[in-house]
Amino acid sequence: MESTLLVELLTEELPPKSLARLSTAFRDLLVADLMQNGFLSSDSAARALATPRRLAVTISHVRDAAPDSEVLVKGPSVKAGLDSGGKSTAALLGFAKKRGVPVERLIRVSDGKQEVFAHRDFVKGGLLETSLDVAVDAALKKLPISKVMRWGDRDTEFVRPVHGIVMLHGSRAVPGRVLGLESGNRTRGHRFMSNGEIMLSSADEYETRLRDEGRVIADFAERRAEIERLLKTEAARLGAALGAFEDLLDEVTALVEHATVYVGEFPREFLEVPQECLILTMKQNQKYFPLFDAGGKLLPKFLIVSNMKVDDPCNIVEGNERVVRPRLEDARFFYNQDCKVRLEARVPQLGKVVYHNKLGSQLERVERIQLLAGTIARGMGADPVLAERAAWLAKADLLTGMVGEFPELQGVMGRYYALHDGEPREAADAIEAHYRPRFAGDRLPESKVACAVALADKLDTLAGMFGIGQQPSGDKDPFGLRRAALGVLRILVEQSHALSLHDLVNAAFEGYNKRVGAAHTDLEMFIFDRFAGYLKERGYAALEVDAVLSLNPARVDLVPRQLEAVRTFLTLPEADSLAAANKRVVNILKQAAAKGETFIHADAAKLKEPAERALFDALKTTSSQAITRFDQGDFTGYLKAFAVLKSPVDAFFDSVMVMADEPELRQNRLALLAELRAEMNRVADISKLAA
């Protein structure tokens, strides 16, 4: 019989940041076990349910008994099982005895290499009643839990103490023992608002009974959507905006079982403190949702997501307001104290802060970044004095009380302190922006000065870490080098900075003055690997990306235009033929070089065959026209120009023997092909596009 299965663990409050992950993992592990043992069908559908005090899974169409299954047990080969007279050997007799059948019951099958004896047997399916607790226990032991705890006098372990187990199949309670507890059909609702213990009659009524009688919304996504609706409704009622709140929404959803939103306020004088400090204080420490006006300015109000719904919320609101005020006062204290010391006065103290034991102090790092930022600023036409000033002050806020309390505010507070000190606004803005992009999809620094400092910061990190052999390996990237490389690329490409990546990497290594190893090539390859992934995510095909990046272009800002040119080229009727010809040329030149052949420039006077003279003339004419378009950045026009070479190239390969016996003739023809390849492949390696 098939029915809905419910498994629920009643616990103490689970870690909020892990709740969603634990819930889905529990569902997936339990489903995998039941599926493997034949209790699920193709119609079975599983749902993960989670609240702060429970992990639950419901699965539809679960069998109470798994179907019998056929197994094929293979034994000795026919060669080993029969002697020369065709009689059973000891090996075959032993196998038959082990399987409990006469030799005559054995069959012959192929194992892919040889014919073997086998026994086809039937295994009776298991019963859910005797298998479920084992499956649940196994799933719980495999959950991604970093630290477990014990409770009472038991030896059982889990992320939090467990107080109850529910296992229901349809309307029948499935007996079992999990984590030292006997299963049943009794669950509990909200800690304070529930009508009491809930005795479930069937698995299908679980969510409804829990919501109506227990005042608990068991589905995480449903509860999240309800909290979001309540927040938006209350913000709209106040004529305010929520700003970015999604990061906190998941955590708050994992903290409440039944949400109610209340409005709290704080004294307006706290708004003298930079609003980022107040926002982070409210969100990180108190889990409040700050409110903003239409211009994005913080209001002295916030929203509280409470686990309690009461007729008179005064005590809840006043209690939260009383709790938040000391936190805001701390933020104001840190800010006022920090403002008493100028940023530039803090910079020498960075000499006492170790950046990396092999790369020196933070002050040494700042000195490198300052020089590199000035060099980059000159290259992009920005004010090098402003760039160097911003770079000099960029890390000073690491020594402030506010950043010590909230590391997430590094750069942000540096900007505020720089403005307070009277530093130029563009330099102050660059202090904040030089950390961007902090994560995937984050906005980029905007001014050229900020871009110069951001590039210098990231390139110094990359060069230093690669220079001491600290490249990322596998999933491990403790220094965020992948993010840094992608940040460099995004700034250069999306902000269209005409800088050579090769020159930037060299300049970054020069800042270390041979203190680190020469890992220039490794670093460039690493950056290009990140670039390939970035471009594919933007919709370019792998072949297109490979064709362009295989040339190791120095100007990465031009690569998107080169890719668009390749796409247009591929639509031409001559594209396939020219790509194939290029591939053939590559192979010929590679084989010739392996044989020690030398070829430099094709000499027109040494061309004998009409087809090779025709190709030479066509190449010269086309190249003179195409190079002008290339220099103008018209990469599409450049590639299109070579479409006319299809006929002379085809004729050349049809009638000319490249590897002629005469050395001078052979070398001249190889030189012609080398020139053909060089001229056609300035934008992309066309041979990579051949099917």
Secondary structure, 3 states (H helix, E strand, C coil): CEEEEEEEEEECCCCHHHHHHHHHHHHHHHHHHHHHCCCECCCCCEEEEEECCEEEEEEEEEECECCCEEEEEEEEEHHHHECCCCCECHHHHHHHHHHCCCHHHCEEEECCCCEEEEEEEEECCCEHHHHHHHHHHHHHHCCCCCCCECCCCCCCCECCCEEEEEEEECCEECCCEECCEEEECEECCCCCCCCCCEECCCHHHHHHHHHHCCCCCCCHHHHHHHHHHHHHHHHHHCCCECCCCHHHHHHHHCCCCCCEEEEEECCHHHHHCCHHHHHHHHHHHHCCEEEECCCCCEEEEEEEEECCCCCCCHHHHHHHHHHHHHHHHHHHHHHHHHCCCCHHHHHHHHHHCEEECCCEEHHHHHHHHHHHHHHHHHHHCCCHHHHHHHHHHCCHHHHCHHHHHCHHHCCHHHHHHHHHCCCCHHHHHHHHHCCCCCCCCCCCCCCHHHHHHHHHHHHHHHHHHHHCCCCCECCECCCCHHHHHHHHHHHHHHCCCCCCHHHHHHHHHHCCCCCCCCCHHHHHHHHHHHHHHHHHHCCCCHHHHHHHHCCCCCCHHHHHHHHHHHHHHHCCCCHHHHHHHHHHHHHHHHHHHHCCCCCCCCCHHHCCCHHHHHHHHHHHHHHHHHHHHHHCCCHHHHHHHHHHHHHHHHHHHHHCCCCCCCHHHHHHHHHHHHHHHHHHCCCCCHHHHCC
